[in-house]
Amino acid sequence: MPFTADPLLLTIQDRRDLSEIAQSRALPAGYVFRARLILMLADGLSFNFIQERLQTTAPTILRWKRRFLKSGLEGLDTFHPGQKPKVRTPALRARILAATRRKPSDGSTHWSCRRLAAHLKVSKDAVHRVWKEAGLKPHRLERYMASNDPDFETKAADIIGLYLNPPQHAAVFCVDEKSAIQALDRKDPVLPLSPGRAERHGFEYFRHGTLSLYAALDTRTGRVHGKTAARHTSREFVAFLGEVIAQCRPRQEVHIILDNLSAHKTQTVEQFLEEHPQVKLHFTPTYSSWLNQVEIWFAKIERQVIARGVFTSVADLARKLRRYIHAYSANAQPIRWKYFDVRHRIHTNDLSETGH
């Protein structure tokens, strides 16, 4: 076996350190390779033998030999300074933001991070960072409904006043109906949730029919009185108002907040109001049913009972709705709203719900 004429001279500590590195399974492969190379040189092995054994070249052996002679073990380490950080200038940021607000020319509705980066010939990371700093999320969409009611402020102030400062000794109810609730039964069994797996429902279902749910939320206590009906008609609505009034003291002043559904403004309703002069109806402005607190409760029962429910019949649906209403009312709390900025026109974002 050929030897070199001038083997490297190692101290005991250097050889011990190099041997540990050469046998390591955790250190980078390149660092282990260079340690083995230096040990072979120290053992006096020839360049040809080292080239064949380590599958390397003579210039590589010579380079690391010189690095070790100059700096010792530190010379075997590598240093990659990498690219200089790219500075996002105000001009680049403004160009990205301006392009984001313009529609793409290919007919799509909004930009993705990669498509905008390719369009502007910048990196996707630059686009992502500018969007993050500016709070832009082109993939998100929010919807709104603007009321066209000329008396919006007056009606809204009247309803919010009932929430924040109701008349003394009066009862205030938020009333509405949730119509056409479907009694859906699943053809396939529901697979329950388990660690790492969500509850699963089959796509196919039986439709057993529909019913309507009338609900009256007491703004003072938060309790809900509910009634199911096969249809939502003015006659059914008046019958439900009778049930709501029956819960109050005789001749107690009653204020009812409700929307502008045609069934709420019929001759039958007018006759009911004539027979019950202590009852006053307060209609929300057009396209502003969000001012009615019972809509918050309807959202709860939709999420917690209806959306994922399995109902074997319309009667089963009605029974489960009533069971939820009773359990909810047993631990109900009033909804408390806060109006944040009285200087601005009332908007959905100005109101917050607390207490639930």
Protein Blocks (a to p, Z undefined) as FASTA:
>chain_A
ZZdfbdcdddfklmmmmmmmmmpckbcfklmmmmmmmmmmmnopafklmmmmnopafklm
mmmmmmmmmnommlmpccdebjadddddfklmmmmmmmmmpccfkopabdcfklmmmmno
pafklmmmmmmmnopafkbccdddddfbfklmmmmmmmmmmmmmccehiacddddddehi
acdddfbdcddddehiacdddfbdcdebdcdddddddfknopacddddfbdcfklmmmmm
mmmmmmpcehiacdddddfbfklmcfklmmmmmmmmmbccddddehilmmpmklmmmmmm
mmmmmmmpccfbfklmmmmmmmmmmmmmmmgccdddddfblmbccdfklpccehZZ
